[in-house]
Amino acid sequence: MSEATQPTAVNGAVVDAVTIANTKVLAEAPAMAMGSLYQTIGNSVAMAAANAVYAQQQANVSYQAATTLGVTKLFSQNK
C-alpha cells in the first residue's frame, strides 16, 4: 500500500497570477459577447436594407412595364 501524498505548497505569486488571468477572461466575456451581438445586428440591418433596395428596384421595373403597356394601349386606340 502506498503512502498518502501530502499537498504541495504553491507559491502565492503563482496563485495570484492564475487568479488575475481568470478574472481578466471573465471580465472581458460580456464585452466580447456584446461586440459580437452588435456586429450580428449591424449585418442583419445591412442585409435588410439591401433586400429593401432590391425589392424597390424590381417593383420599379414592373411599374415601368405596366406604364409603358398602358401608354401603348392608349395611343393605339382608334378615334
N, C-alpha and C positions, 0 to 999 in steps of 0.2 A: 504494500500500500504506500502511495506517495505522500509526501508531506504537504500540507496545505500551504499555498503560496501567500505570502504577505503582500498587501497592497504597496505599490511603489509610490513614494512621494514624488509629486510633479512640481517642477519649478513654477512659482507664481506668475512669472513673466509669460510662460507658455500658456497658462490658463487665461491670462488677460488677453493675449494675442488672439487666441481662438474665440474668446467671448466677443472681442471687438469685431472680428471678421464676421461672425454670425449675426451680430447686431446690425452691421452695415448692410448685409444681404437682406435682412428682414426690413430694414428702414427703407431700402431702395425699391422693394417689391411694389408698394402701392403706386409710386411714381412711374415705374415701368408699365404697370398694368394700365394706368390712365393714359400714358403716351400711346400704347398700343390701341386702346379704345378710341382715342382721338384720331389716330391715323385711319382706323377702320371706318369711323363715321365720316371723315373727310372724303375717303374713297367712295363711300356709298352715295354721298351727296353729289359728288362729281359725276358718278355714273348716272344718277337720276337726272341731272341737268343735261348730260349728253343724250340720254334717251328722249327727253322732252324736246330738245332741238331737232333730233332725227324725226320724231313724230310730227313736229310742226312743218318740217321740210316736205315730208311725204304728203301731209294734208294740203300744203300749198300747191303741189303738183296736181293733186286731184281737183282742187278748186280751179286751177288754171285750165285744166282739160274740160271741166264742166262749163266754164265761162266761154271757152273757145267754141264748144259744141253749141251752146245756146246762141251765141252771136252768129254762127254759121247758119243755124236754122232760121234766125230772124231775117238775115239777108237773102236767104234762098226762097222766101215765101213770095208767091205771085200776088201782085196787086191789081 
